[in-house]
Amino acid sequence: MTYTIELGTWGKLGADAALIRNEVFVLEQQVPAELELDDMDALCVHAVAYDAAGVPLATGRLLPDGHIGRMAVRKNGRGQGVGGGVLQALMAAARQRGDHTVMLNAQLHATAFYRAHGFAQEGEQFMDANIAHIHMRATLQ
């Protein structure tokens, strides 16, 4: 699948990021809508992947403290490397601004995906929005 990734502010990418996050987290995973959007969006670097027709496929965000979050891929983009592309773009943005590590709270079903991108598990499993998660961290080269 051909796709491009744009990095930018919530002002630039927020409408497309929110569309993807609502579809994946609120509609598919039943995360309460009021938990999904937060005040941190305005402070983050956002990534959105678009297909060749310009349709938004995937998103994620990089917080000021080095956390990567809100990683979501729409059903039609899954299993094609788009999520990995978004993750790598956010890791590159962190590296470029001088971060030495990045961390995230992975849903349990996604830990192998993050491990394949250099993340290691830390600590015990915990619940967030009624979904099991594990904290993971990666050192940036």
N, C-alpha and C positions, 0 to 999 in steps of 0.2 A: 504494500500500500504506500502510495506517495503522500507525504504530509510535510507541513512546515510548522515550525514552532515560533511563536512570538513571545517575547518577554516584555513586561511593562507594568504599569501601575493599575490599580483597581479602576481608576478613571478611564483608562484605555481599554482594559480587557475584562472589566467586571461583569458586563452584561453577558458575555459568552461564558465566562467562568461560572457565574451564578446559574445559568441555564444547565450546564453540565452537572454541577454539584446538586442542584435540585432534583434532576432526573435520577442520578445515581444514589445520593444519600437519602433524600426525603422520600421519593417515590419508590425506589427499589428496596432500600434498606430500612425504611420507616424511621429514620432519624427525625425527631421533631424539628420543624422548620426554624423555630426560634433558637435552636442550638447550632444550626448549620451556618448561618451568617453571623459574623461578630465584628467588633470594632477593630480587630487586628487587620482586616483586609486592607484598610487604608494605608497601613504601614509596611505591607509586604511587597516583594517582587513576585509577580504572577507569571505563570507560563500557560499558554493555551496552544494546543496543537490543532491544526486545520487540515482537512483533506484537500484534494486538488480542486474541488469546487468551492472551497472556502467555508465549508461546514465545520463548526467546532466539534472536535472529537474527544479531547482530554484536557485536563487542567491540573495544576498543583500550585502551591505557593511556598515562598521562602520567607520566614519571619526574621525580624532583626536579630534575634538571638541564635540563629542557625538552625532552628527547627524547620523541617519540611512538612507540609501538611496539606490536607484537603486534596490529596491525589485521587483523581477520579477519571475513569475512561468509560465513555458511552458503549453500550453493547456492541454496536457495529464497528468499533475500533479495537475491541479486545483481542488479545492473542496475536497482534501484528507488530509489536514493538513500539507502539505509540506511547504507552505509559513509560517505558524505559527511556524513550527520547525526552519526554517531559522531565523525568527524574534527573537524567544526565544534564539537561539544560539548567535546572535549578542548582545542581551541584556545581556546575561551571560558574554560575552567577555567584555562588557563595565563595568559591575559590578566588574569583576575580576581585571580590571586595575584601579579601584577606582573611576569610574564615579558615580555620585549620581542621575543623570537624563539622559535621552536620548530624542531626538526630531527627528521629521521627517516632511516632506511635503507630505501629503497623497493626492493621487488623490481622488476626492469626492466619487467615487463609492466604495472606499476601507475604508472609515472612520469607518464603523461598524466593519470591521475586526480588525482595530487597536484599537478601543474602547474595543473590547473583550480581548485585550492583555494589557489593563491598560493605554492606551493613552487617553488624554483629548484634546479636540479642543481648540486652542488659536487663537484669532484674526479673521480677515475676509478672505473670499475666495479670491484667486488670481490666475492669469493665468501663467503657465509655459509651454513652448513648445506647446502653444495653447490647453492646458488641464487644467481644473479647479482643484485647489489644496486647501488644508487647512493645516495650521501648527498645529502639535499635539506634546504633551510632556508626558512623563511617568517618575514617580519617581521610582528608583530602590530600592528594599528592601535590 
